[in-house]
Amino acid sequence: MTNKNGRFGVHGGQYIPETLMNAVIELEEAYNHFKNDPEFNRELTELFNEYAGRPSRLYYAEKMTKDLGGAKIYLKREDLNHTGSHKINNVLGQALLAKKMGKTRLIAETGAGQHGVATATAAALMGMECVVFMGEEDTKRQALNVYRMHLLGAEVIPVKSGTATLKDAVSEAMREWTSRIEDTHYCLGSVMGPHPFPTIVRDFQSVISKEIKEQMLEKENRLPDAVIACVGGGSNAMGSFYNFIEDKDVELIGCEAAGRGIDTFETAATINTGRLGIFHGMKSYFCQDKYGQIAPVYSISAGLDYPGIGPEHAHLHDIGRAKYVPITDDEAVNAFEYLSRTEGIIPAIESAHAVAYAMKLAPTMDKDKIIVVTISGRGDKDCAAIARYRGEDIHE
Amino acid sequence: MSKISKAFENKKAFIPFITCGDPDLETTEAIVRAAVENGADLIELGIPFSDPTAEGPVIQAANIRALNGGVTTDKVFDLVRDLRQDIDIPMVFMTYANVVFSYGAEKFISICNEIGIDGLILPDLPYEEKEEFQALCKQYDVDLISFIAPTSENRIAMIAKEAEGFIYIVSSLGVTGTRSEIKTDLSSIVKVVRENTDVPCAIGFGISTPEQAHKMYEIADGAIVGSAIIKIIEKYGKDSPKYVGEYVKSMK
């Protein structure tokens, strides 16, 4: 569904410095070549299955279903992947591609640290150098993930500029890429940035919806009525939605981080509070002021704490194919605790945003309806922060 | 005929970059006047942006100082109106695509024409995306400046053929900021540019000393200096106009 220069409707494009243009053109050419290469796909499938543990389970959450008393709820367990989140899908794809392109060094941005950990992991596996940019604020919120990256042999650079969160980490990774292109691949972690990244990341993540479809047909012999996923930049959501876009009866719902509420300034709900703009290489919706200055967004979730959204999501919103709902910190924390107690599954605080919406939606639906919720990552990393949110002072 | 070409008529152009509103707009106005009095040929006025992805730490900090001081696009337009009372050398805006887009591209570009801004430099608008603003720039007679980078290679001819005003040649990989040495083979880049256009080219990124500037004057038609000037402003604040003036004189 992309056209010239990677447009999704009006969104997307390549708004980047001239210095990077040949790099993204080279990346696009390499990707177009390798995506149809049987050997590349064989290697990637082997990495997915043997290393990352795919396919991930589609688990029927029976207790949750009965407790909520409405639609049947299935959880797509991306939290069970190696490294603990969906991020590994994209990273294995990009790292393999980078290696085929002759690159020896990966750089990445990270918010919660999940993408950074996944990139550090792939770099260790493939014998590549790795540098991860992480907002200084996030290095404090997610100290455990910083340690994991160090353990995996990566260098972690705390970014102090701006709000010292995910957007600043992206800016700094882009700056680093302009200074060192020859041996370096920028392993972007979400369906955002300049073309071809939104397409590449979506394709590698689309394994999620491919599996959901197969597993659902096997278990229920039908498609689900709704697929729900959390959205920051939007990679696990895009991966969860992609193979259902043409199945018009499947409702696609993205859950944005509303922070303290969409009527406050402390929010990161881009579709609900942002407007059209150009930033980080793409045209899409962004939280910004009237002069186009990017807003300092907020969410309890470091992984959703981003002022923009991937261009394909912006397009799915425009054409009404997907809807995007805001979930507050409070709702997400409640869902985090609810899923832990009800199903014995501790979800990432990011994924808890999707769980929170499922908790609202399921009781309004008939018992013969089916909802799939993507649990994009595991919640171990969030336990200390959620404890603090509840007033318990524990440290890792 | 582009008004910008005046800056390059029978001379090499020195082009200082100044972030508007750092430390405040009154000082910016005095700095521009000092630069003009001391021989600046074209002024590059930066409209601050919250997340300037092509800038190194020095200009990033200037953007933050200016925004924290309450500068807005409208206030920068007023500054230019004041400056245009008596300054007639070419002036261009340097900012990021979202500042133009978010203001309303037509409104922004038509105001540029009205207040006497001759060109627009947008580092996140490469050749592939220039149609975003190209037609409006033509309509309102504002030159959309093209960049050529050390990595442009096979793209140089294509970019040069459609260039207007002047061509901004990026001296080195990376972001803005002073460098002790510039290693790119700039002569070869300029040679390809010359084969494809008569539009003058100026070199920027990393230039701070008179020696570096004169080397650029030998290779190209002008030199652009940003971070070195911002450092002076950072050091001297409201007293910086005098020091910037002296610096500009030394770079001619």
Contacts between the chains, C-beta under 8 A, distances in Angstrom:
chain1	res1	chain2	res2	distance
A	5	B	128	5.6
A	5	B	129	7.4
A	13	B	128	7.8
A	13	B	129	5.6
A	14	B	126	6.5
A	14	B	128	5.3
A	14	B	129	6.0
A	15	B	97	5.5
A	15	B	124	4.7
A	15	B	125	6.4
A	15	B	126	7.6
A	15	B	129	5.5
A	16	B	124	6.1
A	16	B	126	6.3
A	17	B	53	7.7
A	17	B	54	5.1
A	17	B	123	5.2
A	17	B	124	6.4
A	17	B	126	7.0
A	17	B	147	7.0
A	17	B	149	7.1
A	17	B	170	7.9
A	18	B	123	8.0
A	18	B	126	5.0
A	18	B	127	7.3
A	18	B	147	4.1
A	18	B	148	6.5
A	18	B	149	4.5
A	18	B	151	7.8
A	18	B	152	6.1
A	18	B	155	7.7
A	18	B	159	7.6
A	18	B	170	6.9
A	19	B	149	4.0
A	19	B	150	7.3
A	19	B	151	5.4
A	19	B	170	6.1
A	19	B	173	6.4
A	19	B	174	7.8
A	20	B	151	7.7
A	21	B	126	5.1
A	21	B	127	7.3
A	21	B	128	7.0
A	21	B	149	7.9
A	21	B	151	7.5
A	21	B	152	7.4
A	21	B	155	6.6
A	22	B	151	5.1
A	22	B	152	7.0
A	22	B	153	6.4
A	22	B	154	7.8
A	22	B	155	6.8
A	23	B	151	7.1
A	161	B	57	7.7
A	161	B	60	5.9
A	162	B	50	7.0
A	162	B	51	6.2
A	162	B	64	7.9
A	167	B	51	6.6
A	168	B	51	7.5
A	171	B	51	5.4
A	171	B	53	4.8
A	174	B	53	5.2
A	175	B	53	6.4
A	175	B	54	7.7
A	175	B	56	7.7
A	175	B	174	7.3
A	175	B	175	4.9
A	178	B	54	7.4
A	178	B	173	6.2
A	178	B	174	5.5
A	178	B	175	6.2
A	179	B	173	5.1
A	179	B	174	3.3
A	179	B	175	6.9
A	180	B	173	7.0
A	180	B	174	8.0
A	181	B	151	6.3
A	181	B	173	6.9
A	275	B	102	7.9
A	276	B	101	7.8
A	277	B	98	4.8
A	277	B	101	6.2
A	277	B	102	5.6
A	278	B	96	7.9
A	278	B	97	4.3
A	278	B	98	4.7
A	278	B	101	5.1
A	278	B	124	7.2
A	278	B	132	7.7
A	279	B	51	6.9
A	279	B	96	8.0
A	279	B	98	5.4
A	280	B	53	7.3
A	281	B	124	7.4
A	286	B	98	7.5
A	288	B	98	7.1
A	288	B	102	6.3
A	290	B	102	7.5
A	291	B	72	5.3
A	291	B	73	5.1
A	291	B	74	8.0
A	291	B	99	6.8
A	291	B	102	6.5
A	291	B	103	6.7
A	292	B	49	7.6
A	292	B	73	7.9
A	292	B	98	4.3
A	292	B	99	4.9
A	292	B	100	7.9
A	292	B	101	6.7
A	292	B	102	2.8
A	292	B	103	6.5
A	293	B	49	6.8
A	293	B	50	4.2
A	293	B	67	6.5
A	294	B	50	4.7
A	294	B	51	5.1
A	294	B	98	7.5
